[in-house]
């Protein structure tokens, strides 16, 4: 199960990205690996992960992640798989 995107996780990935050469913020090399890692960790789209790493719209993506989790839990409950 994926982690919920939080400010702490977003900050971790932004900090890691800042340590890399900017390369025009292109999604290549180590920056691409970092984006894929975040995508897989938090079940984000490519665009969401790129923006989080670059520090764009982070609060929005955190909220979207929360809404997805709320919807997942509601579906589980409706399907009878909830707690």
Buried (B, 14 or more C-beta within 10 A) or exposed (E): EBEEBEEEBBEEBBEBBEEBEEEEEEBEEEBEEBBEBBBEBBBBEEEBBBBBBBEBBBEEBBEBBEEBBEEEEEEEEEEEEEE
